[in-house]
Amino acid sequence: MDKGYSEALSGLRFSERDKERMSARLAASLRAADAAENAKAPAAVRSRHAPTRRFRVAAAAVAAAAVIACIGGGAYASGALVGVGEAVDDVFHGATAPTEIVDRIGRPVGASASADGITITADAVIGDATNYAVVYTVSKDDGTSFDATPDENGRLPLLFSGGEGTSVFGTSGATGTSYFYDADPSDNAIQYVEQRSVTLFGGDSVIGRNASATFSELRFVSDIAGHEGEVLAHGPWSLRFAIAYEDTSVELPAGQSFDLNGKDAVLDAVSLSPVALVIDYTVDGEVEMEEQGDGRLSDRNARELDGFRPQASITLDDGTVIDASNSGTHLETKDGKTVARASVILDRILDLDEVAFVTVEDVRIPLG
């Protein structure tokens, strides 16, 4: 197992509520498997590996996605949409923060589009000024279930190979991840999550802006390499909705100098919200990326980017340490320097009253 992924998994902690939900989901899966075996029904296995469409993905977020099938919720009615509370449970594997925090950081949406016998509904959006997660329900209009088997991480071997996904007006850059999971295999719906950390033109918040989502070519992934397989529906689907939750971010003291992999750097700004950590910093020296024509990040370029990504963590009052190092990064070069932003959407909801300090490399920044 990949070391970073293993560390992210080891950092996950589950409440008693999570454990109960996981047990219920596992029991339901076993009952479904027994029923299929008794009926002598052939297993429909498209792939044992589900795709995760990513720009730059935090290991903790991937680890959170790995358990979504277990904790995705067993209380959904057939084809039911996902509410804000359920969305928080699914994306952040259990709402550990007080209800009043969840109510501030998330909003129901309800926008939908139908085509080719498939309806896509934006159920809820959760986030802060520059980070958001949207939970969609993808349902079959004929009432039948999706013929898709999750992999060992609970993700479904599906993707949208067309469309632009979710974007907010005024975005200049984005990092993130997306994946499918099935909250209730017995109904006619599956869930699709997009997480994004963005930089913006002319402003510093997505709140109050309009988001648009365009999808097409819903299809299976045919193998571990992520090659595109059978098309379920062509679409297209287009939705539009407003980002209207509250920004609960707090600004931390900045201006400290630190060493970043042998390069001098300075913290320009640090903000923390219940859902994400954002670090703005400037590095002496320019990031040097080689040309690549296939659209995939080369090993050499990946190493170069890693050299400009700071190690970061969040320490709670009870001593719990949350790793926040595998962030998505946005880099710009100017006058021999690299101006950077590292953003990570966390795998749990934070109560900021329980945070002691944030650490960036060797700089410890107390909260409050």
Secondary structure, DSSP 8 states (H G I E B T S, - for coil): --HHHHHHHHT----HHHHHHHHHHHHHHHHHHHHHHHTT-----S-SS---EESS--HHHHHHHHTHHHHS-S---TT----HHHHHHHHHTS--S-HHHHHHHEEE---EEEETTEEEEEEEEEE-SSEEEEEEEEEETTS--------TTS--SEEEEEEEEEEETTEEEEEEEEEEE-S-TTSSEEEEEEEEEEEESS-S--TTSEEEEEEEEEEEE-STT--EEEEEE---EEEEEE--S----EEE----EEEETTEEEEEEEEEE-SSEEEEEEEEES-------SSSS--HHHHHHHHTT---EEEEETTS-EEE--S-EEEEEEETTEEEEEEEEE-SS---GGGEEEEEETTEEEE--
